Amino acid sequence: MSERTAPALARLDELLPLIRQMPASADQARLLEETEALRRAVAAFHMEAIRFRMHAVDRCIRVLGDHADQRRAFDQVRQALEAAGFQTRSHAAP
């Protein structure tokens, strides 16, 4: 972990329990799997994997119906990564 990734890892550590508290389903399991993979990518400082996993987690949250707590926590992860200089999207934000 570096100083650049510490805030994003802390935000992911806040998001993961929110996901684990969701009702069990195939979609919840997929979201948990993708978020854990995102955490590993951030910890490894793997920029391409970060961008790929951010997209996957975002999509999983949408599939589950954009729960406000999970969406807010995910947006904070994105903000922390972008503040650290990571590109989290394949295109410019709207």
VOMAR-994707 format. One record per residue (C-alpha): x, y, z. Coordinates in nm, 4 decimals. Layout:
          x          y          z
          X          Y          Z
...
END
This chain:
          x          y          z
     0.0000     0.0000     0.0000
     0.1217     0.3484    -0.0776
     0.0113     0.6893     0.0389
    -0.1630     0.7295    -0.2975
    -0.3755     0.4177    -0.2577
    -0.4450     0.4321     0.1172
    -0.7573     0.6533     0.0933
    -0.9109     0.4351    -0.1790
    -0.8378     0.1183     0.0171
    -1.0010     0.2720     0.3232
    -1.3092     0.3567     0.1157
    -1.3191     0.0027    -0.0231
    -1.2999    -0.1278     0.3330
    -1.6151     0.0752     0.4027
    -1.7912    -0.0500     0.0891
    -1.7237    -0.4214     0.1367
    -1.9274    -0.4610     0.4599
    -2.2211    -0.2817     0.2946
    -2.2130    -0.5368     0.0153
    -2.1847    -0.8283     0.2566
    -2.4978    -0.7040     0.4384
    -2.7085    -0.7170     0.1225
    -2.9477    -1.0083     0.0758
    -2.7664    -1.3073    -0.0704
    -2.8173    -1.3569    -0.4420
    -2.6120    -1.4355    -0.7486
    -2.5885    -1.0618    -0.8249
    -2.4760    -0.9810    -0.4689
    -2.2115    -1.2566    -0.4888
    -2.0874    -1.1156    -0.8207
    -2.0701    -0.7627    -0.6759
    -1.8757    -0.8901    -0.3755
    -1.6357    -1.0832    -0.5989
    -1.5758    -0.7831    -0.8257
    -1.5275    -0.5446    -0.5321
    -1.2770    -0.7777    -0.3665
    -1.0918    -0.7991    -0.6995
    -1.0968    -0.4185    -0.7206
    -0.9427    -0.3978    -0.3736
    -0.6651    -0.6345    -0.4791
    -0.6042    -0.4285    -0.7952
    -0.5784    -0.1063    -0.5933
    -0.3452    -0.2701    -0.3403
    -0.1290    -0.3973    -0.6275
    -0.1307    -0.0527    -0.7946
    -0.2448    -0.2177    -1.1208
    -0.3918     0.0676    -1.3225
    -0.5515    -0.1324    -1.6020
    -0.7140    -0.3718    -1.3550
    -0.8408    -0.0782    -1.1485
    -1.0185     0.0729    -1.4487
    -1.1615    -0.2653    -1.5533
    -1.2831    -0.3529    -1.2024
    -1.4292    -0.0059    -1.1447
    -1.6447    -0.0572    -1.4525
    -1.7486    -0.4056    -1.3369
    -1.8405    -0.2908    -0.9841
    -2.0327     0.0071    -1.1196
    -2.2293    -0.2223    -1.3495
    -2.3027    -0.4709    -1.0693
    -2.4334    -0.1929    -0.8452
    -2.6658    -0.0808    -1.1249
    -2.7920    -0.4364    -1.1767
    -2.8791    -0.4556    -0.8072
    -3.0796    -0.1342    -0.8258
    -2.8391     0.1380    -0.7143
    -2.8713     0.1059    -0.3378
    -2.7926     0.4528    -0.2031
    -2.5345     0.3439     0.0565
    -2.3392     0.1258    -0.1844
    -2.3552     0.3896    -0.4590
    -2.2311     0.6613    -0.2235
    -1.9455     0.4427    -0.0960
    -1.8500     0.3440    -0.4516
    -1.8501     0.7075    -0.5634
    -1.6159     0.7860    -0.2726
    -1.3816     0.5088    -0.3912
    -1.3851     0.6639    -0.7397
    -1.3140     1.0116    -0.5979
    -1.0239     0.8805    -0.3877
    -0.8699     0.7017    -0.6856
    -0.9114     0.9987    -0.9186
    -0.7654     1.2334    -0.6549
    -0.4628     1.0017    -0.6436
    -0.4243     1.0347    -1.0202
    -0.5803     0.7067    -1.1334
    -0.7980     0.7047    -1.4419
    -1.1100     0.5110    -1.3416
    -1.3067     0.5508    -1.6638
    -1.2290     0.4744    -2.0248
    -1.3836     0.8106    -2.1235
    -1.4339     1.1538    -1.9742
    -1.7013     1.1841    -1.7074
    -2.0214     1.3607    -1.8113
END
